[in-house]
Amino acid sequence: MPAITSKTLRGIGIAFRALRYRNYRLFFIGQGLSLTGTWMQSVAVSWLVYRLTQSEFILGMVAFAGQVPVLLISPFAGVLGDRLDRRRILVTVQVLAMAQAFTLAALTMGGVIRIWHIVCLASLLGVAMAVEMPTRQAFVVQLIEDRADLGNAIALNSGIFNSSRLIGPAIAGIVVSLAGEGICFALNGVSYFAVLAALLMMRMPSRPSAPRPGLFSELKEGLSYAFGFRPIRDLIATVATISLVAMSFPVLLPIFAGRVLGGGAHTYGFLVAATGAGALLGVAFLAMRRSVLGLGRIIRAAILIFGAGMVAFSFSRSALLSTGILVVVGFGMIATLASCNTMVQTLVDEDKRSRVMSLYVMAVMGTAPLGSVLAGSVSSAIGAPYTVRIGGVICILAGIVFALRLPSFRKSVRPIYQKMGIIREVAVGMQAADDLPGPPE
């Protein structure tokens, strides 16, 4: 019986081809269940803070507390991910995150929760996630035997993240209304057992060990590599800019749900879920692609779609229309992030993967705390709609800049693919694409 490869798959099988690998299937299922609980907790925390304070600024500060560890710790976590067993790192941080969720649940259901509790626990979770995210990004590559399926695995990884974004907030809105925020936190704690079981069931080959230089020497080496490697530098700079000015809009969604649209927890849950639904459409679109060919054009279009959607959302005063617009916003957001992620993962050297992905995570998540505080402060002064509108306009300008730089970006990528020998047909295809007046059929 002939082996099943990426080239022999057809139709829907192309979109799910990374699930051929046992370890990746375990990861996919475990992460899907765990991330659903994570999104339930995220929605419940935001609603709890808003219910207790009615303050945009405090919402931004709580988000800042949960996200700033990524900015401070991720580079060092990247060094650990290149040095140590990545699965053991992931198991450790998942246990820490589970303890955080159960503590938050106990305080909330006991009726003694205070804002300072939420800030401290958000910071603890932020530390765990600062280590987990770059390690997980690099770990996914270890689960895929055929690197031709790497882009599909990254798209599916984005898929489980955004499926949980769709399902978790919808469940959270119902659970908060019926039973309160504490139950959401407890359910999130239980969900961590799924990902822990998946990690422990994997059969992983041992990674070769070798003498390594000091921590700071490796950190410096990773920084020099990433920022001296023009395509990776450009991709990281692009996602950092967008994250700073535009990715913080979810922090303001409780304000839109309550004040702008006149709704409640249900409205907030469905606004977040609509963003997840659009992201799933973006994932489906990317998962059907066979190679990285044309991702530059997709990134250019996705940034512009994301920015235009945010501008349109800022003008809407209808819950139904706002929900529909956020589907478009979600599509543009995930198409941008997943495409940039795929290109970075394809280009990076294996022995520097965790360090480079830690910088990518910093660009996406590390700038978010600054954006969250900025969004909360600006919203307090001029209102949430104007804040989101400004972010959307800046995002559109970033898309225009990327579009202007795209021709030189392609010229830099082509010889790199050829030199590294990554999927030969991609390099040949990119050369042919430049000779076409329009996109290939």
C-alpha positions as CSV (number, residue, x, y, z in Angstrom):
1,M,0.0,0.0,0.0
2,P,1.5,3.3,-1.0
3,A,2.4,5.8,1.7
4,I,0.0,8.7,2.3
5,T,1.8,12.0,1.6
6,S,0.8,15.6,1.1
7,K,0.9,15.1,-2.7
8,T,-1.5,12.1,-2.7
9,L,-4.1,13.8,-0.5
10,R,-7.1,15.4,-2.2
11,G,-10.1,17.5,-1.2
12,I,-10.8,17.9,2.5
13,G,-7.8,15.7,3.3
14,I,-5.5,18.5,2.3
15,A,-6.9,20.7,5.0
16,F,-6.3,18.1,7.8
17,R,-3.2,16.4,6.5
18,A,-1.1,17.2,9.7
19,L,-3.5,15.0,11.7
20,R,-1.8,12.0,10.1
21,Y,0.8,12.2,12.8
22,R,-0.2,10.6,16.1
23,N,1.6,13.1,18.3
24,Y,0.1,16.0,16.5
25,R,-3.4,14.4,16.9
26,L,-2.9,14.1,20.6
27,F,-1.7,17.7,20.8
28,F,-4.6,18.9,18.6
29,I,-7.3,17.3,20.8
30,G,-5.7,18.2,24.2
31,Q,-5.1,21.8,23.2
32,G,-8.6,22.2,21.8
33,L,-10.2,21.2,25.1
34,S,-7.8,23.2,27.2
35,L,-8.1,26.4,25.1
36,T,-11.9,26.3,25.3
37,G,-11.5,26.5,29.0
38,T,-8.9,29.3,28.7
39,W,-11.3,31.4,26.6
40,M,-14.1,30.8,29.0
41,Q,-11.9,32.2,31.8
42,S,-10.7,35.1,29.7
43,V,-14.3,36.2,29.0
44,A,-15.3,35.7,32.6
45,V,-12.3,37.7,34.0
46,S,-13.1,40.6,31.7
47,W,-16.8,40.6,32.7
48,L,-16.0,40.2,36.4
49,V,-13.6,43.2,36.3
50,Y,-16.1,45.3,34.4
51,R,-18.9,44.3,36.8
52,L,-16.8,45.2,39.8
53,T,-15.3,48.5,38.6
54,Q,-17.2,49.8,35.5
55,S,-13.8,51.1,34.4
56,E,-12.1,50.9,31.0
57,F,-8.8,51.8,32.6
58,I,-8.9,48.9,35.1
59,L,-9.8,46.5,32.2
60,G,-6.7,47.7,30.5
61,M,-4.6,47.3,33.6
62,V,-5.7,43.7,34.2
63,A,-4.9,42.9,30.6
64,F,-1.5,44.6,31.0
65,A,-0.7,42.5,34.1
66,G,-1.5,39.3,32.3
67,Q,0.5,40.2,29.2
68,V,3.6,42.1,30.3
69,P,5.4,39.0,31.5
70,V,5.6,37.9,27.8
71,L,7.5,41.1,27.1
72,L,10.0,40.5,29.9
73,I,10.4,36.7,30.1
74,S,9.8,35.3,26.6
75,P,13.4,35.8,25.3
76,F,14.8,33.8,28.2
77,A,12.1,31.2,27.8
78,G,13.2,30.9,24.1
79,V,16.7,30.0,25.3
80,L,15.3,27.4,27.7
81,G,13.2,25.9,24.8
82,D,16.3,25.4,22.7
83,R,18.2,23.9,25.6
84,L,15.7,21.7,27.5
85,D,13.1,19.1,26.7
86,R,10.2,21.1,25.4
87,R,7.5,18.6,26.5
88,R,8.6,18.8,30.1
89,I,8.5,22.6,30.0
90,L,5.0,22.5,28.7
91,V,3.8,20.0,31.4
92,T,5.3,22.2,34.1
93,V,3.6,25.4,32.9
94,Q,0.3,23.7,32.3
95,V,0.2,22.5,36.0
96,L,1.0,26.1,37.1
97,A,-1.8,27.5,34.9
98,M,-4.2,24.9,36.3
99,A,-3.4,25.9,39.9
100,Q,-4.0,29.6,38.9
101,A,-7.5,28.7,37.5
102,F,-8.6,26.8,40.6
103,T,-7.3,29.5,42.9
104,L,-9.3,32.2,41.0
105,A,-12.4,29.9,41.1
106,A,-12.1,29.4,44.9
107,L,-11.7,33.2,45.6
108,T,-14.6,34.1,43.3
109,M,-17.1,31.4,44.5
110,G,-16.1,32.2,48.1
111,G,-17.2,35.8,47.5
112,V,-13.8,37.3,48.6
113,I,-12.4,38.2,45.2
114,R,-10.8,41.6,44.9
115,I,-9.2,43.4,42.0
116,W,-5.7,43.0,43.5
117,H,-6.4,39.2,43.5
118,I,-7.3,39.3,39.9
119,V,-4.2,41.4,39.0
120,C,-1.8,39.1,40.9
121,L,-3.3,35.9,39.4
122,A,-3.3,37.4,35.9
123,S,0.4,38.1,36.4
124,L,1.0,34.5,37.5
125,L,-0.8,33.2,34.5
126,G,1.2,35.6,32.3
127,V,4.5,34.2,33.6
128,A,3.3,30.7,32.7
129,M,2.2,31.8,29.3
130,A,5.4,33.7,28.6
131,V,7.2,30.3,28.9
132,E,4.5,28.2,27.3
133,M,3.9,30.1,24.1
134,P,7.3,30.2,22.4
135,T,7.9,26.6,23.6
136,R,4.6,25.4,22.2
137,Q,5.3,27.2,18.9
138,A,8.6,25.4,18.5
139,F,7.2,22.1,19.9
140,V,4.6,21.8,17.1
141,V,7.4,21.5,14.6
142,Q,8.7,18.4,16.5
143,L,5.3,16.7,16.0
144,I,5.4,16.9,12.2
145,E,7.6,14.3,10.3
146,D,7.2,15.9,6.8
147,R,8.1,19.6,6.8
148,A,5.9,20.0,3.8
149,D,3.0,19.8,6.2
150,L,4.4,22.4,8.5
151,G,2.2,25.2,7.2
152,N,-0.9,23.0,7.5
153,A,0.0,22.2,11.1
154,I,0.4,25.9,12.0
155,A,-2.9,26.6,10.3
156,L,-4.6,23.8,12.3
157,N,-2.9,25.1,15.4
158,S,-4.5,28.5,14.8
159,G,-7.7,26.6,14.1
160,I,-8.0,25.0,17.5
161,F,-7.1,28.4,19.1
162,N,-9.9,30.1,17.2
163,S,-12.4,27.2,17.5
164,S,-12.0,27.6,21.2
165,R,-12.4,31.4,20.8
166,L,-15.7,30.6,19.1
167,I,-17.0,28.0,21.5
168,G,-15.5,29.2,24.9
169,P,-17.0,32.7,25.0
170,A,-20.4,31.5,23.9
171,I,-20.4,28.9,26.7
172,A,-19.0,31.5,29.1
173,G,-21.7,34.0,28.4
174,I,-24.3,31.4,29.3
175,V,-22.4,30.1,32.4
176,V,-21.8,33.6,33.8
177,S,-25.5,34.4,33.4
178,L,-26.7,31.2,35.1
179,A,-24.0,30.4,37.6
180,G,-21.5,33.2,37.8
181,E,-17.8,33.7,36.8
182,G,-16.4,31.3,39.4
183,I,-17.8,28.2,37.6
184,C,-16.0,29.3,34.4
185,F,-12.7,29.5,36.3
186,A,-13.3,26.0,37.8
187,L,-14.2,24.5,34.4
188,N,-11.0,26.0,32.9
189,G,-9.0,24.3,35.7
190,V,-10.5,21.0,34.8
191,S,-9.8,21.5,31.1
192,Y,-6.0,21.5,31.8
193,F,-6.2,17.7,32.5
194,A,-6.8,17.2,28.8
195,V,-3.7,18.8,27.5
196,L,-1.6,17.2,30.3
197,A,-2.9,13.8,29.4
198,A,-2.1,14.5,25.7
199,L,1.5,15.5,26.4
200,L,2.2,12.5,28.7
201,M,0.8,10.1,26.1
202,M,3.1,11.3,23.3
203,R,6.0,9.1,22.1
204,M,8.8,11.6,21.5
205,P,12.4,10.9,20.3
206,S,15.1,12.2,22.5
207,R,16.7,15.4,21.5
208,P,20.5,15.3,21.1
209,S,22.3,17.3,23.7
210,A,25.6,19.2,23.3
211,P,27.7,21.6,25.3
212,R,26.1,25.1,25.1
213,P,27.4,28.6,25.8
214,G,26.0,30.7,28.6
215,L,22.4,31.9,28.8
216,F,23.1,35.5,27.8
217,S,25.4,34.3,25.0
218,E,22.6,32.2,23.5
219,L,20.2,35.1,24.0
220,K,22.5,37.5,22.1
221,E,23.0,34.9,19.3
222,G,19.2,34.5,18.9
223,L,18.7,38.3,18.7
224,S,21.6,38.7,16.2
225,Y,20.2,36.0,14.0
226,A,16.6,37.2,14.0
227,F,17.3,40.9,13.5
228,G,20.2,40.3,11.0
229,F,17.9,38.0,8.9
230,R,15.9,40.5,6.9
231,P,12.8,38.4,6.1
232,I,12.3,37.4,9.7
233,R,13.1,40.9,10.9
234,D,10.4,42.4,8.6
235,L,7.8,39.8,9.6
236,I,8.4,40.4,13.3
237,A,8.3,44.2,12.8
238,T,5.0,43.9,11.0
239,V,3.2,41.9,13.6
240,A,4.7,44.0,16.4
241,T,3.2,47.2,14.8
242,I,-0.2,45.7,14.3
243,S,-0.3,44.1,17.7
244,L,0.6,47.4,19.4
245,V,-2.1,49.5,17.7
246,A,-4.8,47.1,16.8
247,M,-4.8,43.7,18.6
248,S,-5.9,45.3,21.9
249,F,-9.4,45.9,20.6
250,P,-10.8,42.8,22.5
251,V,-10.0,44.6,25.7
252,L,-12.7,47.2,24.8
253,L,-15.3,44.7,23.7
254,P,-17.1,44.8,27.2
255,I,-17.5,48.5,26.7
256,F,-19.0,48.0,23.2
257,A,-21.3,45.2,24.5
258,G,-22.5,47.3,27.5
259,R,-22.4,50.9,26.6
260,V,-22.3,51.2,22.8
261,L,-24.7,48.3,22.0
262,G,-26.7,48.2,25.2
263,G,-26.2,44.5,25.8
264,G,-24.8,42.3,28.6
265,A,-22.7,39.2,29.1
266,H,-24.5,37.4,26.3
267,T,-23.7,40.2,23.8
268,Y,-20.1,40.3,24.9
269,G,-19.7,36.5,24.5
270,F,-21.1,36.6,21.0
271,L,-18.9,39.5,20.0
272,V,-15.8,37.5,21.0
273,A,-17.3,34.4,19.4
274,A,-17.9,36.3,16.1
275,T,-14.2,37.2,16.0
276,G,-13.4,33.5,16.5
277,A,-15.8,32.5,13.7
278,G,-14.0,34.8,11.2
279,A,-10.7,33.5,12.4
280,L,-11.9,29.9,11.6
281,L,-12.7,31.0,8.1
282,G,-9.2,32.4,7.8
283,V,-7.8,29.1,9.1
284,A,-9.8,27.1,6.6
285,F,-8.5,29.2,3.8
286,L,-4.9,28.8,4.9
287,A,-5.2,25.1,5.7
288,M,-6.2,24.4,2.0
289,R,-2.9,25.8,0.7
290,R,-0.2,23.4,-0.3
291,S,2.8,25.7,0.1
292,V,4.1,29.1,1.3
293,L,3.8,30.4,-2.3
294,G,1.9,33.7,-2.3
295,L,1.8,34.2,1.4
296,G,3.3,37.7,1.0
297,R,0.2,38.8,-1.0
298,I,-2.1,37.2,1.6
299,I,-0.4,39.1,4.4
300,R,-0.7,42.3,2.5
301,A,-4.5,41.8,1.9
302,A,-5.2,40.4,5.4
303,I,-3.7,43.5,7.1
304,L,-5.9,45.8,5.0
305,I,-9.0,43.7,5.7
306,F,-8.3,43.7,9.4
307,G,-7.8,47.5,9.6
308,A,-10.9,48.2,7.4
309,G,-13.0,45.9,9.5
310,M,-12.0,47.7,12.7
311,V,-12.9,51.0,11.3
312,A,-16.3,49.7,10.2
313,F,-16.9,48.1,13.6
314,S,-16.2,51.5,15.3
315,F,-19.1,53.1,13.5
316,S,-21.6,50.3,14.1
317,R,-24.4,50.8,16.7
318,S,-26.2,47.5,15.9
319,A,-25.4,44.3,17.8
320,L,-26.2,42.2,14.7
321,L,-24.1,44.4,12.3
322,S,-21.2,44.5,14.8
323,T,-21.2,40.7,15.1
324,G,-21.0,40.4,11.3
325,I,-18.2,42.9,11.0
326,L,-16.2,41.1,13.7
327,V,-16.3,38.0,11.5
328,V,-14.4,40.0,8.9
329,V,-12.0,41.4,11.5
330,G,-11.3,37.8,12.8
331,F,-10.5,36.6,9.3
332,G,-8.1,39.4,8.6
333,M,-6.4,39.0,12.0
334,I,-5.8,35.3,11.8
335,A,-4.8,35.4,8.2
336,T,-2.1,38.0,9.1
337,L,-0.8,36.2,12.1
338,A,-0.9,32.6,10.8
339,S,0.7,33.6,7.5
340,C,3.6,35.5,9.2
341,N,4.0,32.6,11.7
342,T,4.3,30.1,8.8
343,M,6.9,32.1,7.0
344,V,9.0,32.6,10.1
345,Q,8.8,28.9,11.1
346,T,9.8,27.9,7.5
347,L,12.8,30.2,7.4
348,V,14.3,29.7,10.8
349,D,17.2,27.4,11.6
350,E,16.1,24.5,13.9
351,D,18.7,25.1,16.6
352,K,17.4,28.7,17.0
353,R,13.7,28.0,16.6
354,S,12.6,28.6,20.2
355,R,14.6,31.8,20.5
356,V,13.2,33.2,17.3
357,M,9.7,32.1,18.2
358,S,10.1,33.8,21.5
359,L,10.7,37.1,19.6
360,Y,7.7,36.4,17.4
361,V,5.6,35.8,20.5
362,M,6.9,39.1,22.0
363,A,5.9,40.9,18.8
364,V,2.4,39.5,19.0
365,M,1.8,39.3,22.7
366,G,4.5,41.3,24.3
367,T,3.5,44.6,22.7
368,A,-0.2,43.8,23.6
369,P,0.2,45.0,27.3
370,L,1.4,48.4,26.1
371,G,-1.5,48.4,23.6
372,S,-4.0,47.4,26.3
373,V,-3.0,50.2,28.6
374,L,-2.9,52.6,25.7
375,A,-6.3,51.5,24.6
376,G,-7.8,51.8,28.1
377,S,-6.3,55.2,28.6
378,V,-7.3,56.6,25.2
379,S,-10.8,55.1,25.5
380,S,-11.3,56.8,28.9
381,A,-10.4,60.1,27.2
382,I,-12.2,59.9,23.8
383,G,-14.4,56.8,24.0
384,A,-14.0,53.1,22.8
385,P,-15.3,53.7,19.2
386,Y,-12.8,56.4,18.4
387,T,-10.0,54.3,20.0
388,V,-10.8,51.3,17.8
389,R,-11.1,53.6,14.7
390,I,-7.7,55.1,15.2
391,G,-6.2,51.6,15.6
392,G,-7.9,50.5,12.4
393,V,-6.5,53.5,10.4
394,I,-3.0,52.8,11.7
395,C,-3.4,49.2,10.7
396,I,-4.3,50.1,7.2
397,L,-1.3,52.4,7.0
398,A,0.9,49.4,8.1
399,G,-0.7,47.3,5.4
400,I,0.2,49.9,2.8
401,V,3.8,50.0,4.0
402,F,4.1,46.2,3.8
403,A,2.7,46.3,0.3
404,L,5.3,48.8,-0.8
405,R,8.1,46.6,0.7
406,L,6.7,43.4,-0.7
407,P,8.8,43.3,-3.9
408,S,12.1,43.6,-2.0
409,F,10.8,41.1,0.5
410,R,10.3,38.5,-2.2
411,K,13.8,39.1,-3.6
412,S,15.2,38.4,-0.1
413,V,13.1,35.3,0.5
414,R,13.8,33.6,-2.9
415,P,17.6,33.0,-2.5
416,I,17.1,32.0,1.2
417,Y,14.7,29.2,0.3
418,Q,17.1,28.1,-2.5
419,K,20.1,28.1,-0.2
420,M,18.3,26.3,2.6
421,G,16.8,23.7,0.3
422,I,13.3,24.2,1.8
423,I,10.7,22.7,-0.5
424,R,12.4,23.1,-3.9
425,E,9.2,23.6,-5.8
426,V,8.4,26.6,-3.6
427,A,11.6,28.4,-4.6
428,V,11.0,27.6,-8.3
429,G,7.4,28.6,-8.0
430,M,8.3,32.0,-6.5
431,Q,10.7,32.6,-9.3
432,A,8.0,31.8,-11.8
433,A,5.4,34.0,-9.9
434,D,7.5,37.1,-10.3
435,D,7.4,36.6,-14.1
436,L,3.6,36.6,-14.2
437,P,1.5,39.7,-14.6
438,G,-1.0,38.4,-12.1
439,P,-1.4,35.7,-9.5
440,P,-1.1,32.1,-10.9
441,E,-4.3,30.0,-11.3
